[in-house]
Amino acid sequence: MEVTLYSDGSSRGNPGPGGYGTILRYTAPSGAVHEKELSAGFSCTTNNRMELLGCIVGLEALKRPCTVTVYSDSQYLVNAFNQNWVAGWLKRGWKNSQKQPVKNVDLWKRLLAAKEPHTVKFVWVKGHAGHPENERCDELATIAADNPACHQKDKGFKE
């Protein structure tokens, strides 16, 4: 089963209120296209946390192992896999190349667990450049960030 996952994150201030937006798309053998949108807002978080969480919730929504292509405008997310940053972090006990603790370890660990059953490829897209799905994810993320009535607490974020 091949799935396309688009995701984006947003925060109003860094840190500040934030949200993510995710689109999952699957084309059935019959040609029917199935699409699901996911989003949520948080009272205080960072843009990078929302970029990661958008991808995580998309992968966690999949009910069986899939081949997934993730499209994101977050170089933080995409380069972590395409430039093997994660492998280095793991080898160094979640320390970066400067021997400092990796930020957002809670989400990186959750992402690795969510990714585990799948074959995942990461593709960077330029943000705010007219890519329809990226623009829609940005819209979902900013709507969630701007709606305090729906905000959750980002339990992993430490102010």
Secondary structure as the mmCIF struct_conf table of DSSP 4:
data_model
#
loop_
_struct_conf.conf_type_id
_struct_conf.id
_struct_conf.beg_label_comp_id
_struct_conf.beg_label_asym_id
_struct_conf.beg_label_seq_id
_struct_conf.end_label_comp_id
_struct_conf.end_label_asym_id
_struct_conf.end_label_seq_id
STRN STRN1 GLU A 2 SER A 11
BEND BEND1 ARG A 12 PRO A 15
STRN STRN2 GLY A 16 THR A 27
TURN_TY1_P TURN_TY1_P1 PRO A 29 SER A 30
BEND BEND2 GLY A 31 GLY A 31
STRN STRN3 VAL A 33 THR A 45
HELX_RH_AL_P HELX_RH_AL_P1 ASN A 47 GLU A 60
TURN_TY1_P TURN_TY1_P2 ALA A 61 ALA A 61
BEND BEND3 LYS A 63 ARG A 64
STRN STRN4 THR A 67 SER A 72
BEND BEND4 ASP A 73 ASP A 73
HELX_RH_AL_P HELX_RH_AL_P2 GLN A 75 ASN A 82
TURN_TY1_P TURN_TY1_P3 GLN A 83 GLN A 83
HELX_RH_AL_P HELX_RH_AL_P3 TRP A 85 LYS A 91
TURN_TY1_P TURN_TY1_P4 ARG A 92 GLY A 93
BEND BEND5 TRP A 94 TRP A 94
STRN STRN5 LYS A 95 LYS A 95
TURN_TY1_P TURN_TY1_P5 SER A 97 GLN A 98
BEND BEND6 LYS A 99 LYS A 99
HELX_LH_PP_P HELX_LH_PP_P1 GLN A 100 GLN A 100
STRN STRN6 PRO A 101 PRO A 101
HELX_LH_PP_P HELX_LH_PP_P2 VAL A 102 VAL A 102
TURN_TY1_P TURN_TY1_P6 LYS A 103 ASN A 104
HELX_RH_AL_P HELX_RH_AL_P4 VAL A 105 LYS A 115
TURN_TY1_P TURN_TY1_P7 GLU A 116 PRO A 117
BEND BEND7 HIS A 118 HIS A 118
STRN STRN7 THR A 119 TRP A 124
TURN_TY1_P TURN_TY1_P8 GLY A 127 HIS A 128
BEND BEND8 ALA A 129 GLY A 130
HELX_RH_AL_P HELX_RH_AL_P5 PRO A 132 ALA A 145
TURN_TY1_P TURN_TY1_P9 ASP A 146 ASP A 146
HELX_RH_3T_P HELX_RH_3T_P1 PRO A 148 CYS A 150
STRN STRN8 HIS A 151 GLN A 152
TURN_TY1_P TURN_TY1_P10 LYS A 155 GLY A 156
#
